[in-house]
């Protein structure tokens, strides 16, 4: 099986293209709500990982 390695170098043109596609798909009003949800999800993930690491340290 041949595996294709995709370079992870993302430049400004790709970032702008992704931003435009997201803006078209979700619209300007929905983006702040999506970012809030993403931020709260990341916060919960960090809290859970800190809690898990502190539980391992206690043992």
C-alpha positions in Angstrom: 0.0 0.0 0.0 1.3 3.4 -0.9 0.6 6.1 1.6 0.5 9.8 0.5 2.1 12.2 2.9 0.4 15.6 2.8 2.7 18.5 3.8 1.3 20.3 6.8 2.8 23.6 5.8 -0.2 26.0 5.7 0.4 29.5 4.3 -1.6 32.6 4.3 -3.4 31.8 1.1 -4.7 28.6 2.5 -5.8 30.3 5.8 -7.7 32.9 3.8 -9.4 30.3 1.7 -10.5 28.3 4.7 -11.8 31.5 6.4 -13.8 32.4 3.3 -15.3 28.9 3.0 -16.3 28.9 6.7 -17.8 32.3 6.2 -19.8 31.2 3.2 -21.0 27.9 4.9 -22.0 29.3 8.2 -22.6 33.0 7.7 -21.4 35.9 9.8 -24.0 35.6 12.5 -23.2 31.9 13.3 -19.4 32.2 13.6 -19.3 33.8 17.1 -21.6 31.1 18.4 -19.4 28.4 16.8 -16.2 29.9 18.3 -17.8 30.1 21.8 -18.7 26.4 21.6 -15.2 25.5 20.4 -13.7 27.5 23.2 -15.8 26.0 25.9 -15.1 22.5 24.5 -11.4 23.1 24.6 -11.7 24.5 28.2 -13.5 21.3 29.3 -10.9 19.2 27.6 -8.0 21.0 29.4 -9.8 20.8 32.7 -10.4 17.0 32.3 -6.8 16.4 31.3 -5.5 18.4 34.3 -7.8 16.4 36.6 -6.6 13.1 35.1 -3.0 14.1 35.5 -3.5 15.1 39.1 -5.3 11.8 39.8 -2.3 9.9 38.4 0.1 12.0 40.6 -1.8 11.1 43.7 -1.5 7.4 43.0 
